[in-house]
Amino acid sequence: MSDRGNSPTGEAARRADAFAFPLLAMVLFAFFFAASTPSPLFVVFQRDWGFSSGMLTVAFSVYAIALLVALLSAGSLSDHIGRRSVVIGALGLQTLAMILFVYAGDINQLIVARCFQGLATGIASGALSAAVVEAAPVGHKKAGVLFSSIAPLAGLATGSLITGLSMYWIGRPEVMVFAVLAFIFSIAAVGVATVPETATRRAGALGSLKPRISVNARAQTAYVRSIPLLLAIWALCGLYMSLAPSILYGIFNVNSAGLNGLTVAALCGPAAIAAAFLGRFLTLSLCAAVGAIAMVVGLSVLIMSLLGGGVVVFFIGTLIAGVGSGAGFSAVLQTLAPLAEEHERAELFAAIFVACYLSLSLPPVMAGFGVGVFGLLDTSWVYLAALLLVALTTSLTHWRVYRGNN
């Protein structure tokens, strides 16, 4: 037996290993926390700066588009140069984005800040998700995959809720919130620099920067089957992150900063809880089917709320759809992650997030400009009806897969 474990150096290495998983997990959470932080503020910016609903969804969705660009070009970079250096670079860029938010004074400056934030999150997403899985304690790798599915949903819920509530407590919440996040991300970069590298370097880093989507052969069938479910989940999330405060005010006549933040939290909070717990009681194929069916029910209730059911029915539908979102997303990640080898893992996660962020960005942009043509109510219920058709289709697909496995 080597005496490395009894030396000061060996002891430090063990401490670094133990520190790596919780630190990387919290950094992943923080990226998604910051992603939803601006959502309750968009309606405030719109009121103060006087831009259209179309520009509001552009300000939201440019984040996801920039993220996609980064994912397509740098999504597998950490498979070649290591997770740590990629994550540190992303944290530096994210810190800059938070500083730009602090000083934003109009819609154009806000869009620039969102672009930098999207690039940072896109660079980090595949590398961080893979690093969290790899840094999980030996024998608990499933915990790493599970947290990778919970962190985006929990981060989105918490960021929106805390920002919405801070609008009651702080005179200029956009300054305080983003300044605190800039500090947190800069400190996180220092922390990540101390953790062990989890990936083996290999050649081909420059070639990996060529934009592409690649899914290894073993995962392709399951990946393609998962795309409609990811579309339903993340297109709904995109609607909430961009237009939910406008829906509360324009359709339900509710003008509350706290409820603006609560809308995203009411969707993503139950999603994070469902992702954490349903997989313990259900097989992955059943969890995906249950998630898709819950999306069908939740979307149906949401359409009823817009067509006369009221704001209470709206939040009930949100909670049901949230449970479906979490169950479905967790099942997708836990199904796909074991199908990739270490050197394929970041690229697979990048491909998953490409599907997620295309769904998060493009449908809400179309909805935002549709509001100016068809009105908020008609655009919203047609949007939800389209997602309902997708959810119906994918629920049948995943139910057949479950029945075929039993």
DRENPA-134368 format. One record per residue (C-alpha): residue in three letters; x, y negated, z negated. Coordinates in Angstrom, 1 decimal. Layout:
BEGIN
SITE  residu       x       y       z
SITE     ALA       X       Y       Z
...
***
This chain:
BEGIN
SITE  residu       x       y       z
SITE     MET     0.0     0.0     0.0
SITE     SER     1.3    -3.4     0.8
SITE     ASP     2.0    -5.8    -2.0
SITE     ARG     0.6    -8.7     0.0
SITE     GLY    -2.7    -8.6    -2.0
SITE     ASN    -0.7    -9.1    -5.3
SITE     SER     1.4   -12.1    -4.0
SITE     PRO     0.4   -15.7    -4.2
SITE     THR     0.1   -15.8    -0.5
SITE     GLY    -2.2   -12.7    -0.5
SITE     GLU    -4.4   -14.2    -3.2
SITE     ALA    -4.7   -17.5    -1.2
SITE     ALA    -5.7   -15.5     1.9
SITE     ARG    -8.4   -13.6     0.0
SITE     ARG    -9.8   -16.9    -1.4
SITE     ALA    -9.8   -18.4     2.2
SITE     ASP   -11.6   -15.3     3.5
SITE     ALA   -14.2   -15.6     0.7
SITE     PHE   -14.6   -19.3     1.4
SITE     ALA   -14.9   -18.9     5.2
SITE     PHE   -18.4   -17.4     5.4
SITE     PRO   -20.3   -19.9     3.2
SITE     LEU   -18.4   -22.9     4.7
SITE     LEU   -19.1   -21.9     8.3
SITE     ALA   -22.7   -21.0     7.5
SITE     MET   -23.2   -24.5     5.9
SITE     VAL   -21.6   -26.2     8.9
SITE     LEU   -23.9   -24.3    11.3
SITE     PHE   -26.9   -25.5     9.1
SITE     ALA   -25.6   -29.1     9.1
SITE     PHE   -25.4   -29.3    12.9
SITE     PHE   -29.1   -28.4    13.2
SITE     PHE   -30.0   -30.6    10.2
SITE     ALA   -28.5   -33.5    12.1
SITE     ALA   -30.3   -32.5    15.3
SITE     SER   -33.8   -33.2    13.8
SITE     THR   -32.7   -36.1    11.6
SITE     PRO   -33.7   -38.7    14.3
SITE     SER   -37.1   -37.2    15.0
SITE     PRO   -39.1   -39.2    12.3
SITE     LEU   -37.2   -42.3    13.3
SITE     PHE   -38.1   -42.2    17.0
SITE     VAL   -41.5   -43.7    16.4
SITE     VAL   -39.9   -46.5    14.3
SITE     PHE   -37.3   -47.2    17.0
SITE     GLN   -40.1   -47.3    19.6
SITE     ARG   -42.0   -49.8    17.5
SITE     ASP   -39.0   -52.0    16.9
SITE     TRP   -37.4   -51.8    20.3
SITE     GLY   -40.5   -51.5    22.5
SITE     PHE   -39.8   -48.6    24.8
SITE     SER   -42.3   -46.2    26.4
SITE     SER   -43.3   -42.6    25.4
SITE     GLY   -41.4   -41.4    28.5
SITE     MET   -38.2   -43.1    27.2
SITE     LEU   -38.8   -41.7    23.8
SITE     THR   -38.7   -38.1    25.1
SITE     VAL   -35.7   -39.0    27.2
SITE     ALA   -33.9   -40.2    24.0
SITE     PHE   -34.8   -36.8    22.4
SITE     SER   -34.2   -34.6    25.4
SITE     VAL   -30.9   -36.1    26.5
SITE     TYR   -29.5   -34.4    23.4
SITE     ALA   -30.5   -31.0    24.6
SITE     ILE   -29.4   -31.7    28.2
SITE     ALA   -25.9   -32.8    27.0
SITE     LEU   -25.9   -29.7    24.8
SITE     LEU   -26.6   -27.5    27.8
SITE     VAL   -23.7   -29.0    29.7
SITE     ALA   -21.4   -28.3    26.8
SITE     LEU   -22.7   -24.7    26.4
SITE     LEU   -22.4   -23.9    30.1
SITE     SER   -18.8   -25.2    30.3
SITE     ALA   -17.4   -24.5    26.8
SITE     GLY   -19.7   -21.8    25.5
SITE     SER   -17.2   -19.1    25.7
SITE     LEU   -14.0   -21.2    25.1
SITE     SER   -13.7   -19.9    21.6
SITE     ASP   -13.5   -16.3    22.9
SITE     HIS   -10.1   -17.4    24.4
SITE     ILE    -8.6   -20.1    22.1
SITE     GLY   -10.2   -19.1    18.8
SITE     ARG   -13.3   -20.3    16.9
SITE     ARG   -11.5   -22.6    14.5
SITE     SER   -10.0   -25.1    16.9
SITE     VAL   -13.3   -25.3    18.9
SITE     VAL   -15.4   -25.9    15.8
SITE     ILE   -12.9   -28.6    14.5
SITE     GLY   -13.1   -30.4    17.8
SITE     ALA   -16.9   -30.3    17.8
SITE     LEU   -17.0   -31.7    14.2
SITE     GLY   -14.8   -34.6    15.3
SITE     LEU   -17.2   -35.4    18.1
SITE     GLN   -20.2   -35.0    15.8
SITE     THR   -18.7   -37.5    13.4
SITE     LEU   -18.3   -40.0    16.2
SITE     ALA   -22.0   -39.4    17.2
SITE     MET   -23.2   -40.1    13.6
SITE     ILE   -21.2   -43.4    13.6
SITE     LEU   -22.8   -44.4    16.9
SITE     PHE   -26.2   -43.8    15.4
SITE     VAL   -25.4   -46.1    12.5
SITE     TYR   -24.6   -49.0    14.9
SITE     ALA   -27.3   -48.3    17.6
SITE     GLY   -29.4   -51.4    18.3
SITE     ASP   -31.4   -50.4    21.3
SITE     ILE   -32.7   -47.5    23.3
SITE     ASN   -29.6   -47.3    25.5
SITE     GLN   -27.2   -47.1    22.5
SITE     LEU   -29.5   -44.5    21.0
SITE     ILE   -29.3   -42.4    24.1
SITE     VAL   -25.5   -42.6    24.1
SITE     ALA   -25.4   -41.4    20.5
SITE     ARG   -27.7   -38.5    21.3
SITE     CYS   -25.5   -37.5    24.3
SITE     PHE   -22.4   -37.3    22.0
SITE     GLN   -24.4   -35.4    19.4
SITE     GLY   -25.6   -32.9    22.1
SITE     LEU   -22.1   -32.4    23.4
SITE     ALA   -20.8   -31.7    19.9
SITE     THR   -23.6   -29.2    19.1
SITE     GLY   -23.2   -27.5    22.4
SITE     ILE   -19.5   -27.0    21.9
SITE     ALA   -20.1   -25.7    18.4
SITE     SER   -23.1   -23.5    18.9
SITE     GLY   -21.6   -20.4    20.4
SITE     ALA   -18.4   -20.6    18.5
SITE     LEU   -20.0   -21.3    15.1
SITE     SER   -22.7   -18.6    15.5
SITE     ALA   -20.0   -16.0    16.4
SITE     ALA   -17.7   -17.2    13.6
SITE     VAL   -20.5   -16.9    11.0
SITE     VAL   -21.1   -13.3    12.1
SITE     GLU   -17.4   -12.4    12.1
SITE     ALA   -16.7   -14.2     8.7
SITE     ALA   -19.5   -12.3     6.9
SITE     PRO   -18.2    -9.9     4.3
SITE     VAL   -17.3    -6.4     5.5
SITE     GLY   -20.4    -4.2     5.3
SITE     HIS   -22.7    -7.3     5.5
SITE     LYS   -22.3    -8.3     9.2
SITE     LYS   -26.1    -8.2     9.6
SITE     ALA   -26.2   -11.0     7.0
SITE     GLY   -24.1   -13.1     9.4
SITE     VAL   -26.5   -12.4    12.3
SITE     LEU   -29.5   -13.1    10.1
SITE     PHE   -28.1   -16.4     8.9
SITE     SER   -27.3   -17.4    12.5
SITE     SER   -31.1   -17.0    13.2
SITE     ILE   -32.2   -18.8    10.0
SITE     ALA   -29.7   -21.8    10.1
SITE     PRO   -31.1   -23.5    13.2
SITE     LEU   -34.7   -23.3    11.9
SITE     ALA   -33.9   -24.2     8.3
SITE     GLY   -31.7   -27.1     9.5
SITE     LEU   -34.3   -28.5    11.8
SITE     ALA   -37.0   -28.3     9.0
SITE     THR   -34.8   -29.9     6.3
SITE     GLY   -33.3   -32.7     8.5
SITE     SER   -36.7   -34.0     9.6
SITE     LEU   -38.3   -33.7     6.2
SITE     ILE   -35.5   -35.5     4.3
SITE     THR   -35.3   -38.3     6.8
SITE     GLY   -39.1   -38.8     6.8
SITE     LEU   -39.1   -38.9     3.0
SITE     SER   -36.1   -41.3     2.9
SITE     MET   -38.1   -43.8     4.8
SITE     TYR   -40.1   -44.3     1.6
SITE     TRP   -37.0   -44.7    -0.6
SITE     ILE   -34.4   -46.5     1.6
SITE     GLY   -34.8   -49.9     3.3
SITE     ARG   -32.8   -48.8     6.4
SITE     PRO   -32.8   -45.0     6.4
SITE     GLU   -31.2   -44.8     9.8
SITE     VAL   -28.0   -46.4     8.4
SITE     MET   -27.8   -44.5     5.2
SITE     VAL   -28.7   -41.0     6.6
SITE     PHE   -26.2   -41.2     9.5
SITE     ALA   -23.4   -42.7     7.4
SITE     VAL   -23.7   -39.8     4.9
SITE     LEU   -23.8   -37.3     7.8
SITE     ALA   -20.6   -38.8     9.3
SITE     PHE   -18.9   -38.4     6.0
SITE     ILE   -20.1   -34.8     5.6
SITE     PHE   -19.0   -33.8     9.1
SITE     SER   -15.5   -35.3     8.7
SITE     ILE   -15.0   -33.5     5.4
SITE     ALA   -16.3   -30.3     7.0
SITE     ALA   -13.6   -30.6     9.7
SITE     VAL   -10.9   -30.6     7.0
SITE     GLY   -12.5   -27.5     5.3
SITE     VAL   -12.7   -25.5     8.6
SITE     ALA    -9.0   -26.2     9.2
SITE     THR    -8.3   -24.1     6.1
SITE     VAL   -10.3   -21.0     7.0
SITE     PRO    -8.8   -17.9     8.7
SITE     GLU    -9.3   -17.5    12.5
SITE     THR   -11.8   -14.7    13.2
SITE     ALA   -11.1   -14.3    17.0
SITE     THR    -8.1   -13.0    18.9
SITE     ARG    -6.7   -15.4    21.4
SITE     ARG    -6.7   -14.2    25.0
SITE     ALA    -5.9   -15.6    28.4
SITE     GLY    -8.4   -17.3    30.7
SITE     ALA    -9.3   -20.4    28.7
SITE     LEU    -9.2   -22.8    31.7
SITE     GLY   -11.2   -20.4    33.8
SITE     SER   -13.8   -20.1    31.0
SITE     LEU   -14.6   -23.9    31.4
SITE     LYS   -16.2   -23.3    34.8
SITE     PRO   -20.0   -23.7    34.1
SITE     ARG   -21.7   -20.3    34.1
SITE     ILE   -24.1   -18.1    32.2
SITE     SER   -22.9   -14.6    31.5
SITE     VAL   -24.5   -11.8    29.6
SITE     ASN   -22.7    -8.5    29.2
SITE     ALA   -24.3    -5.5    30.9
SITE     ARG   -25.5    -3.8    27.7
SITE     ALA   -27.5    -6.9    26.6
SITE     GLN   -29.0    -7.9    30.0
SITE     THR   -32.3    -6.1    29.8
SITE     ALA   -33.1    -7.2    26.3
SITE     TYR   -31.9   -10.8    27.1
SITE     VAL   -34.2   -11.1    30.1
SITE     ARG   -37.1    -9.7    28.1
SITE     SER   -36.5   -12.3    25.4
SITE     ILE   -36.6   -15.4    27.6
SITE     PRO   -40.4   -15.9    27.6
SITE     LEU   -40.5   -15.6    23.9
SITE     LEU   -37.6   -18.1    23.5
SITE     LEU   -39.4   -20.4    25.9
SITE     ALA   -42.6   -20.4    23.8
SITE     ILE   -40.7   -20.9    20.6
SITE     TRP   -38.4   -23.7    21.6
SITE     ALA   -40.7   -25.6    23.9
SITE     LEU   -43.1   -25.9    21.0
SITE     CYS   -40.3   -27.1    18.8
SITE     GLY   -39.3   -29.6    21.4
SITE     LEU   -42.8   -31.0    21.5
SITE     TYR   -42.8   -31.5    17.7
SITE     MET   -39.4   -33.1    17.6
SITE     SER   -40.2   -35.6    20.3
SITE     LEU   -44.0   -36.3    20.3
SITE     ALA   -45.4   -35.0    17.0
SITE     PRO   -45.4   -38.4    15.2
SITE     SER   -47.1   -39.9    18.3
SITE     ILE   -49.7   -37.1    18.1
SITE     LEU   -50.4   -37.8    14.4
SITE     TYR   -50.9   -41.5    15.1
SITE     GLY   -52.4   -41.5    18.5
SITE     ILE   -54.8   -38.5    18.1
SITE     PHE   -55.4   -38.1    14.4
SITE     ASN   -54.9   -41.8    13.4
SITE     VAL   -52.4   -40.8    10.7
SITE     ASN   -49.5   -43.3    10.2
SITE     SER   -47.2   -41.9     7.6
SITE     ALA   -43.4   -41.6     7.6
SITE     GLY   -43.6   -38.6     5.3
SITE     LEU   -46.0   -36.7     7.5
SITE     ASN   -43.9   -37.6    10.5
SITE     GLY   -41.1   -35.7     8.9
SITE     LEU   -43.4   -33.0     7.6
SITE     THR   -44.6   -32.0    11.1
SITE     VAL   -41.2   -30.5    12.1
SITE     ALA   -40.7   -29.1     8.6
SITE     ALA   -44.2   -27.4     8.7
SITE     LEU   -43.1   -25.7    11.9
SITE     CYS   -39.5   -24.8    11.2
SITE     GLY   -39.8   -24.2     7.4
SITE     PRO   -42.1   -21.2     7.7
SITE     ALA   -40.0   -20.1    10.7
SITE     ALA   -36.9   -20.0     8.6
SITE     ILE   -38.7   -18.1     5.8
SITE     ALA   -40.2   -15.6     8.3
SITE     ALA   -36.8   -15.1     9.9
SITE     ALA   -35.3   -14.4     6.5
SITE     PHE   -37.9   -11.9     5.2
SITE     LEU   -40.0   -10.2     7.9
SITE     GLY   -37.0    -8.3     9.3
SITE     ARG   -36.7    -6.5     6.0
SITE     PHE   -40.1    -4.9     6.3
SITE     LEU   -40.5    -4.5    10.1
SITE     THR   -38.4    -2.9    12.8
SITE     LEU   -36.9    -5.4    15.2
SITE     SER   -39.2    -4.5    18.1
SITE     LEU   -42.3    -4.9    15.8
SITE     CYS   -40.9    -8.1    14.4
SITE     ALA   -40.6    -9.5    18.0
SITE     ALA   -44.2    -8.4    18.8
SITE     VAL   -45.6    -9.8    15.6
SITE     GLY   -43.8   -13.1    16.2
SITE     ALA   -45.2   -13.4    19.7
SITE     ILE   -48.8   -12.5    18.5
SITE     ALA   -48.5   -15.1    15.7
SITE     MET   -47.5   -17.7    18.3
SITE     VAL   -50.6   -16.8    20.3
SITE     VAL   -52.8   -17.4    17.2
SITE     GLY   -51.0   -20.5    16.1
SITE     LEU   -51.1   -22.1    19.6
SITE     SER   -54.8   -21.3    19.8
SITE     VAL   -55.5   -23.1    16.5
SITE     LEU   -53.4   -26.1    17.6
SITE     ILE   -55.5   -26.5    20.7
SITE     MET   -58.6   -26.3    18.6
SITE     SER   -57.2   -29.1    16.4
SITE     LEU   -56.6   -31.4    19.3
SITE     LEU   -60.1   -30.8    20.7
SITE     GLY   -61.9   -31.8    17.5
SITE     GLY   -60.6   -29.7    14.7
SITE     GLY   -58.7   -32.5    12.9
SITE     VAL   -55.3   -32.9    11.3
SITE     VAL   -55.8   -30.2     8.6
SITE     VAL   -56.4   -27.6    11.4
SITE     PHE   -53.4   -29.0    13.2
SITE     PHE   -51.1   -28.2    10.2
SITE     ILE   -52.7   -24.8     9.8
SITE     GLY   -51.9   -24.0    13.4
SITE     THR   -48.4   -25.4    12.9
SITE     LEU   -47.7   -23.0     9.9
SITE     ILE   -48.9   -20.0    11.8
SITE     ALA   -46.9   -20.8    14.9
SITE     GLY   -43.9   -21.4    12.6
SITE     VAL   -44.1   -17.9    11.2
SITE     GLY   -44.3   -16.6    14.8
SITE     SER   -41.3   -18.7    15.8
SITE     GLY   -39.1   -17.4    13.0
SITE     ALA   -40.0   -13.8    13.4
SITE     GLY   -39.5   -13.9    17.1
SITE     PHE   -36.2   -15.8    17.1
SITE     SER   -34.7   -13.7    14.4
SITE     ALA   -35.7   -10.5    16.2
SITE     VAL   -34.1   -11.7    19.4
SITE     LEU   -30.8   -12.6    17.8
SITE     GLN   -30.6    -9.4    15.7
SITE     THR   -31.4    -7.3    18.8
SITE     LEU   -28.9    -9.0    21.1
SITE     ALA   -25.9    -9.6    18.8
SITE     PRO   -24.9    -5.9    18.3
SITE     LEU   -24.9    -5.4    22.1
SITE     ALA   -21.8    -7.6    22.5
SITE     GLU   -18.1    -6.8    21.7
SITE     GLU   -16.1    -9.4    19.8
SITE     HIS   -14.6   -11.0    22.9
SITE     GLU   -18.2   -11.3    24.4
SITE     ARG   -20.0   -12.6    21.4
SITE     ALA   -19.6   -16.4    21.8
SITE     GLU   -20.5   -16.1    25.4
SITE     LEU   -23.7   -14.1    24.6
SITE     PHE   -24.7   -16.6    21.9
SITE     ALA   -24.1   -19.4    24.4
SITE     ALA   -26.4   -17.7    26.9
SITE     ILE   -29.1   -17.4    24.2
SITE     PHE   -28.8   -21.1    23.3
SITE     VAL   -28.9   -22.1    27.0
SITE     ALA   -32.4   -20.5    27.2
SITE     CYS   -33.4   -22.1    23.9
SITE     TYR   -32.2   -25.6    24.8
SITE     LEU   -33.6   -25.6    28.4
SITE     SER   -36.9   -24.9    26.7
SITE     LEU   -36.3   -27.5    24.1
SITE     SER   -35.5   -30.3    26.6
SITE     LEU   -37.2   -30.0    30.0
SITE     PRO   -40.8   -29.4    29.0
SITE     PRO   -40.9   -32.3    26.5
SITE     VAL   -39.5   -34.6    29.1
SITE     MET   -42.2   -33.7    31.5
SITE     ALA   -44.8   -34.1    28.6
SITE     GLY   -43.4   -37.5    27.7
SITE     PHE   -43.8   -38.9    31.2
SITE     GLY   -47.2   -37.1    31.5
SITE     VAL   -48.5   -39.1    28.6
SITE     GLY   -48.1   -42.3    30.7
SITE     VAL   -50.2   -40.7    33.5
SITE     PHE   -52.8   -38.5    31.8
SITE     GLY   -52.8   -39.8    28.2
SITE     LEU   -51.5   -38.3    25.0
SITE     LEU   -54.5   -36.0    24.2
SITE     ASP   -54.8   -34.4    27.7
SITE     THR   -51.0   -34.0    28.0
SITE     SER   -50.7   -32.3    24.6
SITE     TRP   -53.5   -29.8    24.9
SITE     VAL   -52.5   -28.8    28.5
SITE     TYR   -48.9   -28.4    27.3
SITE     LEU   -50.0   -26.1    24.4
SITE     ALA   -52.3   -24.2    26.8
SITE     ALA   -49.4   -23.5    29.1
SITE     LEU   -47.3   -22.2    26.1
SITE     LEU   -50.3   -20.1    25.1
SITE     LEU   -50.2   -18.3    28.4
SITE     VAL   -46.5   -17.6    28.0
SITE     ALA   -47.0   -16.4    24.5
SITE     LEU   -49.8   -14.1    25.6
SITE     THR   -47.6   -12.6    28.3
SITE     THR   -44.6   -12.1    26.1
SITE     SER   -46.7   -10.6    23.2
SITE     LEU   -48.0    -7.9    25.6
SITE     THR   -44.4    -7.2    26.7
SITE     HIS   -43.0    -6.9    23.2
SITE     TRP   -46.0    -4.8    22.0
SITE     ARG   -45.3    -2.3    24.8
SITE     VAL   -41.6    -2.2    23.8
SITE     TYR   -42.6    -1.5    20.2
SITE     ARG   -45.1     1.2    21.2
SITE     GLY   -42.5     2.8    23.5
SITE     ASN   -40.0     3.0    20.5
SITE     ASN   -42.6     4.7    18.3
***
